[in-house]
Amino acid sequence: MSVEWFELGQRLRASTGERCEPRLLHAPMLLGPRPVAVRAEQHHGVVTVAAASSDGRGEAGGLDGLELLAGLGVSLDESEPATLVSDDPATLRNLLALARTVAPGSGADAVAGHIGWWAERADFPGGSAVADVVEGCRARWVTGRAPSAEPEPGLWRDWLGVRDASVAGVLALHGLVTEGEPLPWLDALADDDRYTFGQARKSHSDGWDWRRPDTTSRAAVGLRTRCDAADLYAGALLSDPLWRARGVHTGEVVVGEVCGDPPAGQRVVAVACGRLDARVRAGADVLWWLGAPTDALPAGGGTTGTVRATAVSGGRLVLSLSTPYNRPALGAGQEVTLMPAAPSVQRQRRGQQAYRSLQYSRRSWLTQGRTPTPTRRTVPLDVLLAGAEND
């Protein structure tokens, strides 16, 4: 079965029951401390803004959008960031166009700087700075309609029972998307949002103009953190059992069975897989457990291992999997599920701290432009697409 057929089955089930089918058991985004719903439209070069906060303030819209946002606490003068909640991808583009009309150092520059920070953090999946509720709905549920209809926010209001079509209704959708237990590691992504907001506040007080192009060192740090965020969010998705069921048909999650009866001291175990489209290769670190993809992970989160070699035998993919000494007892024919090992938050933070220290060191290769020692890694597809969309 392909992933397209898998998702078609979900849509048919949703259409039969006239209710959304879940893609995830967990919430794909966090409910930030200060969500602000915004709709910004541009006609003939004039941007109009409508906004609302969770306490019901500011639902009226108008031409003076920056003043409206300032009244809702969207400013670098605030101690904590506001979350941009929108149901239209054009909203952030229009807000950014409005922010760029503000003169540096003027009274509204702190509001414009906050919008600039939103635009920067929009590239980071799973963060709490910018919440696109339509994308959040599409990540969490499937409707019984065609995929081409799902970018329309009115469709989600109908299927989720949100009757308020005003900007305040965007907050109602956001509340449904963030309801329940969130995916793991979203709090780590939110911590990074708070750190960068503090840096943006400091830069603003120091007189830095956020409109300037990034320096080489600043761009390098930004690319590093974007890649880390994409890796962490991909690992968070695979921690969800429903997403793992989908991942079987994309090759991210591999299901096989133990070959033979490996002795207790044998560290390399052969696993025969029924599908040849597994996205694993020799040298990849994996997490595995005995059972099906939708089973709850055992205590400790499963067992880590490394794929030593891959081969095809009798029309089946055979993985040679290295395991620790304290691996579970294995028997012939037992079902095994493998998926990419989750990234380490601590390791990511140490790497980012190293980059940030190099960014402010005059003698580092990052600031002097010297060619560093090359190291190779896989750049997440989301990062490549985001880079391709930039002018």
C-alpha positions in Angstrom: 0.0 0.0 0.0 1.2 3.5 -0.8 0.8 6.4 1.5 -1.7 7.9 -0.9 -3.9 4.8 -0.6 -3.5 4.9 3.2 -4.7 8.6 3.4 -7.5 7.8 0.9 -8.7 5.2 3.4 -8.7 7.8 6.2 -10.7 10.2 4.0 -13.3 7.6 3.1 -13.7 6.7 6.8 -14.1 10.4 7.6 -16.7 10.9 4.9 -18.7 7.9 6.1 -18.8 9.1 9.7 -19.0 12.8 8.8 -16.3 13.6 11.3 -12.6 14.3 11.2 -10.3 11.3 11.3 -7.2 11.9 13.5 -3.7 11.8 11.9 -2.2 12.3 15.4 -3.1 11.4 18.9 -1.1 14.4 20.2 -1.4 18.1 19.6 1.0 19.2 16.8 1.5 22.7 18.4 1.6 24.3 21.8 -0.8 26.9 23.2 1.4 29.9 23.7 1.0 32.1 26.8 -0.2 35.2 24.7 -1.9 34.1 21.4 -3.0 36.9 19.2 -5.2 36.1 16.2 -4.5 38.3 13.2 -5.8 38.7 9.7 -4.0 41.1 7.4 -5.2 41.9 3.8 -3.5 44.1 1.2 -5.5 46.0 -1.5 -3.7 48.4 -3.8 -0.7 48.6 -1.5 -2.8 49.4 1.6 -2.7 46.8 4.4 -5.7 46.5 6.7 -5.4 44.5 9.9 -8.0 42.8 12.2 -6.8 41.2 15.4 -8.1 39.7 18.6 -6.6 38.4 21.8 -7.8 35.6 24.0 -9.5 38.1 26.4 -11.6 39.5 23.5 -9.7 42.8 23.0 -9.1 44.4 19.6 -11.6 42.6 17.4 -12.1 45.7 15.3 -9.8 46.1 12.3 -8.6 49.1 10.4 -5.8 50.8 8.6 -3.7 51.5 11.7 -2.8 47.9 12.2 0.4 48.6 14.1 -1.4 50.6 16.7 -3.9 47.8 17.0 -1.2 45.2 17.5 0.6 47.3 20.0 -2.5 47.5 22.1 -2.5 43.7 22.2 1.0 43.5 23.4 2.8 42.8 20.1 6.0 44.6 20.8 9.7 44.0 21.6 9.1 46.1 24.6 7.1 43.3 26.2 8.9 40.8 28.4 7.5 37.7 26.6 6.6 37.1 23.0 3.1 37.0 21.6 2.1 34.1 19.4 0.8 35.0 15.9 -2.3 32.9 15.2 -3.6 33.1 11.6 -5.7 31.1 9.2 -4.2 32.6 6.0 -0.6 32.4 4.9 -0.8 35.8 3.3 -1.3 37.4 6.7 2.3 37.2 7.7 3.5 38.5 4.3 1.2 41.5 4.5 2.2 42.2 8.1 5.9 42.1 7.1 5.2 44.5 4.2 3.5 46.8 6.7 6.4 46.5 9.2 8.9 47.4 6.5 7.2 50.8 6.0 8.1 51.8 9.6 11.1 54.1 9.9 13.9 52.6 12.2 13.9 54.2 15.6 10.3 55.5 15.3 7.6 54.9 17.9 6.2 51.8 16.1 9.6 50.2 15.5 9.2 47.9 18.5 6.0 46.5 17.0 7.6 46.2 13.5 10.6 44.4 15.1 8.2 41.9 16.7 6.6 41.2 13.3 10.1 40.8 11.9 10.8 38.2 14.6 7.6 36.4 13.6 8.8 36.3 10.0 12.1 34.8 11.1 10.5 32.1 13.4 7.9 31.1 10.8 10.5 28.8 9.3 10.8 26.7 12.5 8.3 23.8 12.6 6.5 23.1 15.9 7.5 26.4 17.6 5.2 28.6 19.6 6.0 31.9 17.8 3.8 31.5 14.7 0.7 29.2 14.5 -0.9 28.5 11.2 -4.2 26.9 12.4 -5.0 25.5 9.0 -1.7 23.7 8.8 -2.2 22.6 12.3 -5.6 21.2 11.5 -4.2 19.4 8.4 -1.4 17.9 10.6 -3.9 16.7 13.2 -6.9 15.5 11.2 -8.2 14.3 7.9 -11.6 15.4 6.5 -13.8 13.5 4.1 -13.2 16.2 1.4 -10.5 16.3 -1.3 -7.0 17.4 -0.2 -7.3 20.5 -2.5 -10.2 21.8 -0.3 -8.3 21.6 3.0 -6.3 24.8 2.7 -9.7 26.6 3.1 -10.2 27.7 6.7 -14.0 27.6 6.3 -13.8 23.9 5.7 -12.2 23.3 9.1 -14.7 25.6 10.8 -17.5 23.4 9.4 -15.9 20.1 10.2 -14.9 21.1 13.7 -18.0 23.0 14.6 -16.6 26.5 14.9 -19.4 28.9 13.9 -17.5 32.2 14.4 -16.0 33.3 11.1 -14.5 36.4 12.5 -10.9 36.8 13.5 -11.9 35.7 17.1 -12.9 32.3 15.6 -9.3 31.8 14.6 -8.5 31.5 18.3 -11.3 28.9 18.7 -9.7 26.8 16.0 -6.3 27.2 17.6 -7.7 26.0 20.9 -9.0 22.8 19.3 -5.6 22.2 17.5 -3.7 22.6 20.7 -6.1 20.7 22.9 -4.7 17.6 24.7 -1.3 16.3 25.3 1.3 17.8 22.9 3.9 16.0 20.9 7.2 15.6 22.8 10.0 18.1 22.5 7.6 21.0 21.5 8.6 22.6 24.8 12.3 22.5 23.7 11.3 24.3 20.5 9.3 26.8 22.5 12.4 27.4 24.7 14.3 28.3 21.5 11.6 30.8 20.6 11.9 32.5 24.0 15.7 32.7 23.7 15.6 34.2 20.2 12.9 36.7 21.4 15.3 37.8 24.2 18.0 38.2 21.6 15.7 40.3 19.4 14.8 42.5 22.3 18.5 43.0 23.1 19.4 43.8 19.5 16.5 46.3 19.3 17.7 48.1 22.5 21.2 48.2 21.0 19.9 49.9 17.9 20.2 47.0 15.5 17.9 47.3 12.5 16.2 44.0 11.9 15.7 44.9 8.2 19.4 44.5 7.4 20.4 41.4 5.6 22.0 38.7 7.8 25.7 38.6 8.2 27.4 35.3 7.1 27.8 34.2 10.8 24.3 35.0 11.7 22.9 33.2 8.7 25.1 30.1 9.5 23.7 30.0 13.1 20.2 30.4 11.7 20.6 27.5 9.3 22.0 25.3 12.1 19.0 26.0 14.3 16.5 25.5 11.5 18.0 22.1 10.7 17.9 21.1 14.3 14.3 22.2 14.7 13.2 20.3 11.6 15.0 17.1 12.9 13.4 17.5 16.3 9.9 18.0 14.9 10.3 15.0 12.6 11.3 12.9 15.6 8.4 14.2 17.6 5.9 13.2 14.8 7.3 9.6 14.8 6.7 9.4 18.5 3.0 9.4 17.7 1.5 5.9 17.1 -0.9 7.1 14.4 1.9 8.9 12.5 4.0 5.8 12.7 1.2 3.8 11.1 1.4 6.3 8.2 5.2 6.1 8.2 5.1 2.4 7.3 3.9 3.5 3.9 6.5 6.3 3.4 9.4 4.0 4.4 10.3 6.0 7.5 9.0 3.1 9.8 10.1 -0.4 8.9 8.4 -3.6 10.1 10.2 -6.9 9.9 10.7 -10.2 11.7 13.7 -11.7 13.4 15.6 -14.2 11.4 16.6 -17.4 13.3 17.1 -17.6 17.0 19.9 -15.2 17.9 21.9 -16.3 21.0 21.8 -14.0 24.0 25.4 -12.8 23.4 25.0 -12.1 19.7 25.0 -8.4 19.1 24.2 -8.3 15.3 20.7 -9.5 14.5 19.2 -10.0 11.1 15.7 -8.6 10.5 13.8 -9.5 7.3 11.4 -6.9 6.1 8.4 -7.4 3.8 8.8 -4.1 1.9 11.8 -2.9 -0.1 11.0 0.8 0.1 12.4 1.3 3.6 14.3 4.5 4.0 17.2 3.2 6.0 20.7 2.6 5.0 23.9 1.2 6.4 25.3 3.4 9.3 21.9 4.8 10.3 21.0 4.9 14.0 17.6 3.5 14.7 15.2 2.9 17.5 13.5 -0.6 17.6 11.1 -2.6 19.7 9.2 -5.9 19.6 5.7 -5.2 18.4 3.7 -3.3 15.8 4.2 0.4 14.9 1.0 1.4 16.7 2.0 -0.3 19.9 3.1 1.9 22.9 6.8 2.1 23.2 8.2 -0.1 26.0 9.6 1.4 29.2 12.7 3.4 28.4 11.4 4.3 24.9 12.7 1.2 23.0 16.2 0.0 22.2 18.7 1.9 20.1 20.8 0.2 17.4 22.7 0.8 14.2 22.1 -0.7 10.8 25.3 -2.4 9.9 24.4 -3.6 6.4 21.5 -4.0 4.1 20.8 -6.7 1.5 18.0 -8.2 -0.6 17.4 -11.9 -0.2 14.4 -13.9 -1.6 12.6 -10.6 -2.5 12.9 -9.3 1.1 15.0 -6.6 2.5 17.3 -7.9 5.2 18.8 -5.5 7.7 21.8 -6.4 9.9 21.1 -4.6 13.1 23.7 -4.1 15.8 22.1 -4.2 19.3 23.4 -3.5 22.9 24.4 -6.3 25.3 21.2 -5.8 27.3 18.9 -6.2 24.4 15.5 -8.0 24.9 15.5 -11.8 24.2 14.7 -12.4 20.5 13.2 -15.4 18.8 12.6 -16.4 15.2 9.6 -14.8 13.6 9.1 -12.1 16.3 7.8 -8.8 14.9 10.2 -5.9 15.0 9.5 -2.2 14.3 12.3 0.2 13.5 12.4 3.9 12.9 15.1 6.6 12.9 16.5 7.3 16.3 15.3 10.6 17.8 17.7 13.5 17.9 19.2 14.4 21.3 18.0 17.8 22.6 21.1 18.1 24.8 23.4 17.5 21.9 21.6 20.0 19.7 21.8 22.7 22.4 25.5 22.1 22.9 26.1 22.4 19.1 24.0 25.6 19.0 25.9 27.1 21.9 29.2 26.3 20.2 28.0 28.1 17.0 26.7 31.1 19.0 30.0 31.4 20.8 31.8 31.3 17.4 29.4 33.9 16.0 30.7 36.5 18.5 34.3 35.5 18.5 36.5 37.7 16.2 39.0 34.9 15.7 36.6 32.1 14.8 36.2 30.6 11.3 32.6 31.6 11.4 33.3 35.4 11.6 36.5 35.5 9.6 35.0 33.5 6.7 37.7 30.8 6.8 36.7 27.4 5.3 35.9 25.1 8.3 36.6 21.4 8.4 33.9 19.8 6.2 31.3 17.6 7.9 28.4 16.2 6.0 24.8 15.8 7.2 21.4 15.5 5.7 19.6 18.8 5.4 15.9 18.3 6.2 13.6 18.7 3.2 11.5 21.5 5.0 14.7 23.6 5.2 15.5 23.1 1.6 12.0 24.2 0.6 12.0 27.2 2.9 15.4 28.3 1.3 14.0 27.8 -2.2 11.0 30.1 -1.4 13.3 33.0 -0.3 14.1 35.6 -2.9 
